[in-house]
Amino acid sequence: MFSDRRYPPLSYCNISPCSGYLATGSWSGLVKLWRLPSCNPVATLTGHNGRIGAVTFSPQAGLADNVACLSSCDSDGVVNLWSMSSTRPVAHLPGHGCRVARLNYHPSGSFLVRRVTTTPGGFGTWRLLMRFSIKKDTVTSVQHLLSP
């Protein structure tokens, strides 16, 4: 992990499938987006209180700004979904109750797998069927079906 006295350690980073963005997560609970290859900051995403365990782009990331294309998890058991057009989560995935350490999308983008650390073999999978609309960076509706 990288750290200095001014900044909490980075705990995870991931490059978007289109290679245009880098997402970083830190122990501060912030997720940051950076434009590549310049490494210029794009956004700071707020919605976590615990230490970030992972950030991951969906395979469709970069196709549209108002689609949930990034997921993050933290030590408090929170999993958030993000779009590229908002600094607040567009959806929360419930039902963890413990630290979520890692996330990853299936290549189809239809499944998100999470790894929890307090239960033996703690893997869980959800099928993500989501529709939402965003107007002026405000989520106006979210419909999702999660199958454990």
N, C-alpha and C positions, 0 to 999 in steps of 0.2 A: 504494500500500500504506500501511496505517496502522501506526505503530509509535511507541513511546517507549522510554526507556532501560530500563524494567523488563520489557518484553515483546517477544518476537520479532515481526517483521512478519506480519500476516495475509496469506496468499497467495490465499485463495479463500473465498467464502461462497455459500450456496444456501438458498433457502426451500423448505420441503416443499410438496407439492401441496395438502395440506389447510390450508396457511397457518398451522399451529400451531407450527412449529419453524423455527429458523435453525441451519444447520450452518456452522461456520467451521473453516478449516484454517490452520496457521501454519508458519513455518520451524522451529519447535521440534519438529515431528513430531506434534503433538497435534491431534486433531479435537475440537471442543467443540459441544455442543448447547445451544440456548437456547430457552426458551418465548417465543412471540410472543402478544400484542403487548407483554408485560411486560419482555421481555429478561432474565428470570431464568435463571440457569444451571441446566441439567438434568443434564448428564453431561460428563465428560472422557473421551474414548475414546483408549486407548493401544494401540499396535501398529505404529507407524512409527518408524524411526530417522532417515529422511531428511526433507527439506523437503516439505511437502504441496503437490502440484500442483493437485489438485481434490478437491472433495467433491460428490457428487450424490445426490439422492433418487430412488428408483424411483417410477414413477407410482402404485404401490400403497402408498407410504409412508403410515403413519397408520391403515391398515386393521386391522393386528394387531401387537402389540408383539413377538411372537417370530418375525417373518418378516424375512429379510434385505431391508432397505429403503433402505440407505445404502451407498454405495461411496466409497472414497478411494484416492488414489494418491500416490506420493512419488518423490523424486529418486533413490532407490536401486532403483527398478523394482518396488516392492511395491504390489500392489493388494489391498485388504481389503474384505470385505463385513461389514456390521454390522446388528444388529437394535436395536430401541429398548429392549430389556430387558437388554442386557449392555454393559459397558465394554470388553470384549475382542472382537476380530474373531470372527465365526462361521465365516468361510472366507477363504482366501487364493487368489487367482487366479495361477497360475504362468506362466512362459514369457516373461518380458519381457527380462531381461538388460541393460536400460538404463533411463534416466530415463523415467518415464511422466508426461507433462505434463498431460493432460486425460482426463476420462471423461465419458460421457453415456449415458443409457438411451434406447432406442427407446420411443416412446409405449406400446407393448404391454407393456413391462417384461420382455420375453423376450430382449432383446439388450442387451449393454453394449459400447460402442465405446471404445477407448482410443487415445490419440495419444502416440507415443514421439518423441523429439527427435533421436536419433542416426542414424536411417536415413532416406534420402530417401523421402518419401511414406509414412512409417511409421504407417499405420493398420492396426488389426487388430480383428476382431469375434469375440465369443464368443456362442454361444447358451447361456443359463443355464437349466439344468434342475436345480433344487436341492431337496432335502428335508433338513431337519434338525430336531431336537427339542432344546429347551432345558429343563432342569430346574434350578431354583435358580441361574440365571445361569451354568450350565455346559452347554456343547454336548456332547450325548451321542452324536450321530451326524451326519455330513455326507455326503451323496451328491451329487456334481455331475458333469455331463457338459459338457465344454468343447470346442467345435469351432472350430479356428482358421479 
